Amino acid sequence: MQAYCETEKIKNILTASQVIVVTSHKNPDGDAIGSALGTYHFLKKMNKSVQVVLPDSFAPAFDWMPGAKEVVFFDKNKKRAEELIAQADLIFCQDYNALNRLGNMEVTLSKSKAKKILIDHHPDPEVTQFDALFSDVNYSSTCQMIYTLVENLVLDNYLDADAATCLYTGIMTDTGSFKFSSTTPQTHRVVASLIEKGANNAAIHTAVMDNNSEDRLRLTGFALSEKLTVDHKHGIAWFVLSQKELKKFYFQIGDTEGLVNYGLSIKGIEVAVLFTETDERIKISFRSKGKIIVNKFANKHFNGGGHIHAAGGQSNKTLDETVNDFIRLLPELSKQNLS
């Protein structure tokens, strides 16, 4: 997959810009939030006028992050978000490869005359939508890319403890606490530098991983005991959670984060999938390990995509219809091999 590293072009655009908006994708995860806020703190240190604008809210597990309370959410404050985007002369587009990942914010951003810089580690970026790109699937996370870019621009003296904390959080969450295969020696070098700059790794892990609500733990227990199906023949496990079941446990954004990985932890299982029913659609999370890939399968059958071993999808059918479609496709999914 082609990588883009237009450092000099990014430097020139950044130098010429003063009013900046930092964006990330709909349903932002730790890497999306961490990279957005890390960039926010870095740019503030450069005396830029900067604001983070996200399509919608993130999980309460990230509320503690430096700058989190300054984020403007498009779905809650559309007028203010549109004003900020209209006033910007530069927009950072981070942790997404195309504007359609922005949901309802897509139209507003596409109309903006501001320069757009893409920083992302997902495959197949829509290159024509951006003025400069740093795109490479070989990075563990967009947060690691932000650090690398700042270092390459010789601006790492602007990375303070707040920026380091945010970037560390994104790297930690997107690597599964450094256990995924995307974690490289360079990833560890970067997080070591972030710790040296003031990121408290133990405190960050506790804030994100060890701060569950009672309802979330009970939902996890229910999903494991009642909603897990295991197909040993194909090496695939899946969870199915209806909207009624989620409401029973007072579901909040982020409560099912990481649940799919429990299926992947079963001996002999190579693929795990989570189906969750929302008001609008069925949301699907795919995870795999070894030589099994899931992004092309998600794109082909469930209007999704993502990384080789971590992808998302969606369906406008009912929950039962979606799961039945998936079950019929089990033989195909089990053969989605890298070799």
Secondary structure per residue as TSV (DSSP state, phi and psi in degrees):
chain	resnum	aa	ss	phi	psi
A	1	M	-	360.0	134.2
A	2	Q	-	-69.4	135.7
A	3	A	-	-105.3	150.4
A	4	Y	E	-125.2	129.3
A	5	C	E	-139.6	76.7
A	6	E	-	-91.9	61.9
A	7	T	H	-59.8	-45.4
A	8	E	H	-65.3	-40.4
A	9	K	H	-64.6	-42.3
A	10	I	H	-61.5	-42.9
A	11	K	H	-59.7	-44.6
A	12	N	H	-65.0	-41.7
A	13	I	H	-66.7	-43.8
A	14	L	H	-62.7	-41.9
A	15	T	H	-61.8	-36.9
A	16	A	H	-84.4	-3.7
A	17	S	-	-109.6	146.9
A	18	Q	-	-125.5	-38.2
A	19	V	E	-102.7	114.0
A	20	I	E	-127.6	138.8
A	21	V	E	-117.3	134.1
A	22	V	E	-107.9	128.1
A	23	T	E	-124.5	160.9
A	24	S	-	-147.9	-176.4
A	25	H	-	-79.7	167.8
A	26	K	S	-61.4	149.3
A	27	N	S	52.9	59.1
A	28	P	-	-64.2	134.5
A	29	D	-	-98.0	-170.0
A	30	G	H	-62.0	-38.2
A	31	D	H	-69.2	-39.0
A	32	A	H	-63.1	-47.8
A	33	I	H	-69.4	-45.3
A	34	G	H	-61.3	-42.9
A	35	S	H	-69.5	-38.0
A	36	A	H	-65.4	-48.0
A	37	L	H	-73.5	-33.8
A	38	G	H	-61.8	-43.5
A	39	T	H	-65.6	-40.0
A	40	Y	H	-56.1	-49.1
A	41	H	H	-67.9	-39.1
A	42	F	H	-61.3	-45.2
A	43	L	H	-70.0	-35.6
A	44	K	H	-60.6	-40.2
A	45	K	H	-63.3	-25.4
A	46	M	T	-86.2	5.1
A	47	N	T	65.3	31.8
A	48	K	-	-87.8	152.1
A	49	S	E	-85.6	112.3
A	50	V	E	-137.2	145.5
A	51	Q	E	-145.0	139.5
A	52	V	E	-92.2	128.6
A	53	V	E	-126.0	120.0
A	54	L	E	-117.0	151.0
A	55	P	S	-60.9	-37.8
A	56	D	S	-157.6	-178.4
A	57	S	-	-74.8	163.0
A	58	F	-	-112.7	173.0
A	59	A	-	-65.5	147.7
A	60	P	G	-57.4	-21.5
A	61	A	G	-61.7	-14.8
A	62	F	G	-110.5	5.8
A	63	D	T	-61.3	-27.3
A	64	W	T	-75.8	-14.5
A	65	M	S	-64.7	141.0
A	66	P	T	-56.4	122.8
A	67	G	T	93.1	-6.3
A	68	A	G	-60.1	-35.2
A	69	K	G	-74.0	-11.0
A	70	E	G	-91.5	-7.0
A	71	V	-	-69.0	138.0
A	72	V	E	-101.3	128.0
A	73	F	E	-102.6	126.2
A	74	F	T	-60.6	-40.0
A	75	D	T	-72.5	-22.9
A	76	K	T	-100.1	-26.8
A	77	N	-	-140.9	63.4
A	78	K	H	-60.0	-43.8
A	79	K	H	-60.0	-47.6
A	80	R	H	-64.7	-41.3
A	81	A	H	-62.2	-43.1
A	82	E	H	-65.0	-37.9
A	83	E	H	-62.9	-45.2
A	84	L	H	-63.4	-42.8
A	85	I	H	-66.7	-39.2
A	86	A	H	-66.5	-33.0
A	87	Q	H	-82.2	-17.9
A	88	A	-	-71.4	144.4
A	89	D	S	-104.1	-4.1
A	90	L	E	-148.6	136.4
A	91	I	E	-125.9	122.7
A	92	F	E	-85.6	127.7
A	93	C	E	-112.8	104.0
A	94	Q	E	-122.9	136.6
A	95	D	S	68.4	25.4
A	96	Y	-	-148.9	150.7
A	97	N	S	-105.3	-2.1
A	98	A	S	-158.6	150.5
A	99	L	G	-63.7	-22.3
A	100	N	G	-69.5	-7.6
A	101	R	G	-78.4	-1.2
A	102	L	G	-92.7	-2.1
A	103	G	G	62.3	-130.9
A	104	N	G	-67.5	-11.1
A	105	M	G	-86.9	-7.8
A	106	E	H	-58.4	-48.5
A	107	V	H	-61.6	-45.8
A	108	T	H	-60.7	-43.9
A	109	L	H	-70.1	-37.5
A	110	S	H	-66.5	-26.4
A	111	K	H	-82.2	-16.0
A	112	S	-	-65.9	139.2
A	113	K	-	-90.1	0.3
A	114	A	S	-66.2	152.6
A	115	K	E	-65.1	145.5
A	116	K	E	-124.2	123.6
A	117	I	E	-109.6	124.4
A	118	L	E	-95.3	129.4
A	119	I	E	-130.5	112.2
A	120	D	E	-163.0	153.2
A	121	H	-	-118.5	18.5
A	122	H	S	-90.7	153.0
A	123	P	S	-74.5	160.7
A	124	D	S	57.5	60.5
A	125	P	-	-68.5	148.6
A	126	E	-	-82.1	85.3
A	127	V	G	-61.7	-29.6
A	128	T	G	-72.2	-12.1
A	129	Q	G	-85.5	-5.7
A	130	F	-	-129.5	154.0
A	131	D	S	-91.0	-23.2
A	132	A	E	-153.9	147.5
A	133	L	E	-133.6	141.8
A	134	F	E	-127.4	98.2
A	135	S	E	-133.8	121.6
A	136	D	-	-159.9	118.7
A	137	V	T	-74.1	-8.2
A	138	N	T	-82.1	-3.7
A	139	Y	S	-89.7	146.9
A	140	S	S	-66.0	-27.7
A	141	S	-	-167.0	161.2
A	142	T	H	-67.7	-32.5
A	143	C	H	-61.0	-40.1
A	144	Q	H	-64.4	-35.8
A	145	M	H	-66.3	-39.4
A	146	I	H	-59.7	-47.0
A	147	Y	H	-59.5	-46.0
A	148	T	H	-61.2	-43.2
A	149	L	H	-62.6	-47.1
A	150	V	H	-61.1	-40.0
A	151	E	H	-65.2	-43.1
A	152	N	H	-65.7	-29.4
A	153	L	T	-82.1	-1.2
A	154	V	T	56.6	44.5
A	155	L	-	-122.3	15.2
A	156	D	G	-67.3	-10.4
A	157	N	G	-68.9	-14.0
A	158	Y	G	-88.4	-0.7
A	159	L	-	-87.2	106.5
A	160	D	-	-95.8	-173.9
A	161	A	H	-62.4	-36.5
A	162	D	H	-64.6	-46.1
A	163	A	H	-63.0	-42.9
A	164	A	H	-62.1	-41.0
A	165	T	H	-61.1	-45.0
A	166	C	H	-66.4	-44.2
A	167	L	H	-67.2	-39.3
A	168	Y	H	-61.0	-42.9
A	169	T	H	-58.9	-45.5
A	170	G	H	-65.1	-40.7
A	171	I	H	-66.2	-44.6
A	172	M	H	-59.2	-46.4
A	173	T	H	-72.0	-37.9
A	174	D	H	-77.8	-13.4
A	175	T	T	-103.7	7.0
A	176	G	T	61.3	47.8
A	177	S	T	57.4	41.2
A	178	F	T	73.3	22.0
A	179	K	T	-100.6	-16.9
A	180	F	S	-73.4	158.8
A	181	S	T	-66.7	-15.4
A	182	S	T	-73.1	-11.0
A	183	T	-	-76.2	117.1
A	184	T	-	-113.7	169.9
A	185	P	H	-53.9	-37.7
A	186	Q	H	-67.1	-33.5
A	187	T	H	-57.8	-45.7
A	188	H	H	-66.3	-35.2
A	189	R	H	-64.4	-39.9
A	190	V	H	-65.3	-47.1
A	191	V	H	-67.6	-31.0
A	192	A	H	-62.3	-42.2
A	193	S	H	-65.0	-38.3
A	194	L	H	-66.0	-38.3
A	195	I	H	-63.6	-41.7
A	196	E	H	-62.2	-29.0
A	197	K	T	-85.4	-2.8
A	198	G	T	124.0	-1.5
A	199	A	-	-71.5	125.0
A	200	N	-	-92.7	95.7
A	201	N	H	-60.8	-41.3
A	202	A	H	-65.7	-42.9
A	203	A	H	-66.7	-37.9
A	204	I	H	-64.6	-46.1
A	205	H	H	-60.2	-43.5
A	206	T	H	-62.6	-44.0
A	207	A	H	-63.1	-35.9
A	208	V	H	-91.3	-44.7
A	209	M	H	-96.3	-27.0
A	210	D	S	-116.3	42.0
A	211	N	-	-136.6	42.5
A	212	N	-	-76.0	148.6
A	213	S	-	-80.6	159.6
A	214	E	H	-61.4	-39.2
A	215	D	H	-62.9	-39.1
A	216	R	H	-64.8	-42.3
A	217	L	H	-64.5	-39.4
A	218	R	H	-68.0	-36.1
A	219	L	H	-63.6	-43.3
A	220	T	H	-61.1	-45.0
A	221	G	H	-61.6	-41.9
A	222	F	H	-62.7	-44.4
A	223	A	H	-62.8	-41.4
A	224	L	H	-68.7	-38.6
A	225	S	H	-87.2	-30.1
A	226	E	H	-118.4	-21.1
A	227	K	S	-119.8	13.1
A	228	L	E	-100.2	126.6
A	229	T	E	-114.6	134.9
A	230	V	E	-122.6	123.2
A	231	D	E	-110.5	95.4
A	232	H	T	-69.4	-26.9
A	233	K	T	-60.0	-44.8
A	234	H	T	-98.1	-6.1
A	235	G	T	70.9	37.3
A	236	I	E	-130.6	136.7
A	237	A	E	-126.6	148.8
A	238	W	E	-149.7	151.6
A	239	F	E	-111.7	146.0
A	240	V	E	-131.7	119.2
A	241	L	E	-123.6	119.4
A	242	S	-	-81.9	164.5
A	243	Q	H	-63.1	-37.3
A	244	K	H	-62.1	-42.2
A	245	E	H	-67.6	-39.7
A	246	L	H	-63.3	-42.7
A	247	K	H	-64.7	-32.2
A	248	K	H	-58.2	-31.6
A	249	F	T	-106.1	22.1
A	250	Y	T	51.7	52.3
A	251	F	-	-55.0	133.7
A	252	Q	-	-121.8	156.9
A	253	I	T	-53.7	130.2
A	254	G	T	96.3	-8.8
A	255	D	T	-67.5	-24.1
A	256	T	T	-101.5	6.5
A	257	E	T	-60.3	125.4
A	258	G	T	86.2	-10.2
A	259	L	H	-60.0	-41.3
A	260	V	H	-59.3	-28.8
A	261	N	H	-68.0	-23.2
A	262	Y	H	-61.8	-39.3
A	263	G	H	-63.5	-38.3
A	264	L	H	-71.4	-17.9
A	265	S	T	-80.9	-7.5
A	266	I	S	-73.1	134.5
A	267	K	T	-56.9	128.6
A	268	G	T	88.3	-6.7
A	269	I	-	-92.8	128.8
A	270	E	-	-107.8	-18.8
A	271	V	E	-136.4	136.4
A	272	A	E	-130.0	144.9
A	273	V	E	-137.7	142.4
A	274	L	E	-123.6	125.1
A	275	F	E	-107.5	124.4
A	276	T	E	-127.5	134.6
A	277	E	E	-91.4	126.6
A	278	T	-	-117.2	178.3
A	279	D	S	-61.4	-34.5
A	280	E	S	-95.8	-34.9
A	281	R	-	-164.7	-179.9
A	282	I	E	-97.3	122.3
A	283	K	E	-95.5	135.9
A	284	I	E	-127.4	130.8
A	285	S	E	-116.5	129.3
A	286	F	E	-113.7	136.9
A	287	R	E	-136.2	147.1
A	288	S	E	-148.3	171.9
A	289	K	-	-145.3	170.1
A	290	G	T	67.2	-133.1
A	291	K	T	-94.5	0.3
A	292	I	B	-84.0	128.9
A	293	I	-	-108.7	151.3
A	294	V	-	-125.8	-16.2
A	295	N	H	-67.0	-40.9
A	296	K	H	-69.2	-36.3
A	297	F	H	-63.5	-44.1
A	298	A	H	-62.7	-38.9
A	299	N	H	-69.4	-41.5
A	300	K	H	-69.0	-40.4
A	301	H	H	-111.6	-21.0
A	302	F	H	-134.5	31.3
A	303	N	S	49.3	45.8
A	304	G	-	-135.3	-152.2
A	305	G	E	158.2	-171.7
A	306	G	E	143.4	-142.4
A	307	H	-	-85.4	167.9
A	308	I	S	-57.3	-43.3
A	309	H	S	-107.1	0.9
A	310	A	E	-148.7	114.6
A	311	A	E	-142.8	168.0
A	312	G	E	-129.2	161.9
A	313	G	E	-155.3	179.3
A	314	Q	E	-155.1	162.3
A	315	S	E	-146.4	141.6
A	316	N	S	-96.5	2.6
A	317	K	S	-81.1	177.5
A	318	T	-	-70.0	167.3
A	319	L	H	-62.0	-46.4
A	320	D	H	-62.5	-43.7
A	321	E	H	-62.8	-41.5
A	322	T	H	-63.7	-46.5
A	323	V	H	-65.2	-39.2
A	324	N	H	-63.7	-40.7
A	325	D	H	-58.9	-44.7
A	326	F	H	-61.9	-44.4
A	327	I	H	-61.7	-38.2
A	328	R	H	-64.6	-25.2
A	329	L	T	-94.3	3.1
A	330	L	H	-54.7	-44.0
A	331	P	H	-60.2	-38.3
A	332	E	H	-67.7	-44.2
A	333	L	H	-62.1	-39.8
A	334	S	H	-67.2	-14.9
A	335	K	T	-102.9	6.1
A	336	Q	-	-76.0	78.7
A	337	N	B	-104.6	141.1
A	338	L	-	-62.4	-33.0
A	339	S	-	-85.9	360.0
